[in-house]
Every structure is written in C-alpha cells, then in structure tokens.
Amino acid sequence: MQDNFLWVEKYRPQTVSDAILPDELKATFQQMVDQKNVPNLLLSGRAGIGKTTIAKAMLEEIGSDYITINGSMNGNIDTLRYEISNFASSVSFTGGRKYVILDEADYLNPNSTQPALRNFMEEFSKNCGFIMTCNFKNRIIEPLHSRCSVVEFSIEKGDKPKLASQFYKRVCKILTDEGVTYDQKSVAELVQLYFPDWRRVLNELQRYATTGNINAGILANKSGDSISGLIDLMKSKDFTATRKWVAENIDVDSAVLYRQLYDVLPSKVNSTQSIADAIIILSEYQYKEAFVANTEINRVAALATLMAEVDWK
C-alpha cells in the first residue's frame, strides 16, 4: 500500500531504458541486461540519482531473485550472518543467479560488517551476486572495491540540460496522471533546484500536490531552501536561525549544499582572502561529511565556522 502511495515507488522505472541517466551509463547497464550477466557492482553517486532504481530494474529485467537490505538501518553483522547467509546459500526458484542489493553500503561498519561481507561475496560467488550502492565510495573498504565493478553515477555538464528536460517531461506526465493542476514554470524551477536528485523532486511535488494545485505561490514558500537567505543569517551571525535552517533542510544533498555556497561566494564576500578562507572551510567540512556520525552537527559546524571567519558583504 505504501509503494502505491509514494510516487517515488509508484513511478520507479522498471527497465533500464526507462531510467533517466546519461546515454553511456545506460548503455553499460543495458549491455549487462542483454547478456543476462550482472557482475558484483559498486554503484556510487549522489543521493536520488537512480542507483537503487537501476539495480532493481536490471534484476527485474533478467528475472533474478533478489533482496534489498538498507545498510543504514540493517547494517550490523547479524544481518549478514542470518538474512544474507540464508538467502545467498539457497537455490533460486528461477534457476538463475540470486542477488543481494545492499543500499547505502557506505553505512556498513568498516571494521566488522564490511570485512565479513568480503568473505560472503567469495563464499557464495557461484550462487549469489552483490550490488552495493553508496553516496561516498571512500567509505567502502578497498577489498570490496576490488571485488566489484565500480560505476560512478556522474553527469557531465553537456548532459545536464537533456536529462533535466527528460525528467521535467516525466514529472509533468505524473502530475497529469495524478490529476494535479500545475504551473509549468514552477515545476521546471523545482526540477532545476534539486537537479539531479530525482527522488527529492518527486517527494516535493507529491507534498505540494496535496493542495491539488502546484503554482508559483506554493513554491515561493520555500524560503528555507534559499542560499541567499542562509547567507543573510550567517552575515547577521544569527546562530539559532542558522541551526534551524540546517535542521529544516537536512535532506538536502551535501554536494548540492556545499556547491551552492561555493557558487555564491564571489558575490557575497568582501575580499579575495575571505573567499579563499571560505573555500578551504567548505572543502574541509565537505570531506568530513563522508565520515561523520551526525551530518546535522557537521553542517552546523561548517556554517558556524563560515559565520565566524568570513568577512561577508
């Protein structure tokens, strides 16, 4: 029932050809499907770009049995010992190779669970394959890298307009099918705002669609997403409001947040020295984002440092 309610599940692409990805990337996955040979994979890239979707689509197309395990929720060693072991060691009903999709594998413990997974991949290699997805591949231990084909979900600058246009047409059809009245310009702005986090776009649209109408007035209420507004908070050294901003926007992808801050620096900072200081701070905290236990604290620390050390206009 939940899958039918959530648009991200209801409209999840069921085939590789239906996914919105760069042509070269789709061709790679389509070749695996055509050959009915999906190797162990490590799919790396930013949140919402389609890593889990493409993994499921490939396995659905070749008719393989598979289970999906979320590394951030069920990433302990007991999950490997029981759930994965029981599944991987049994014979598939379809007679083919079985697969385990380890979603958010970068949250698996690198000192216990990840080393154990290495042994599982070898022990059940004849019967079961593994597809891992992650946002930060540097959090995956090297022995797992070497046992997988690593695929980076990156989008070249020249591909961005084409992919954004494809997704815009897709969401317009979804809104039409759902009976939602919408302003095309407002939807286009939302797609552009969160590109290429397709999941975030659909979740936001579904939230707005509860009113039955998506227009500029509704989207204008997204003041919390304004980087300019965040800059104003740091400039005024309003730590409480800045901390609240982070809490309300914690689902914004870290790469998007740090990139947007980086892009506005020249127009918001007084001196070249302050720009350089700000870039160093952003670089330091973006790197830490891949390792910290609490993302919210790390982002608040980054903004507090910018607030204290940068000379804002």
Secondary structure, 3 states (H helix, E strand, C coil): CHHHHCHHHHCCCCCCCCCCCCHHHHHHHHHHHHCCCCCCEEEECCCCCCHHHHHHHHHHHHCCCEEEEECCCCCCHHHHHHHHHHHHHCCCCCCCCEEEEEECHHHCCCCCHHHHHHHHHHHCCCCEEEEEEECCHHHCCHHHHHCCEEEECCCCHHHHHHHHHHHHHHHHHHHHHCCCEECHHHHHHHHHHHCCCHHHHHHHHHHHHCCCEECHHHHCCCHHHCHHHHHHHHHCCCHHHHHHHHHHCCCCCHHHHHHHHHHHHHHHECCHHHHHHHHHHHHHHHHHHCCCCCHHHHHHHHHHHHHHHCCEC
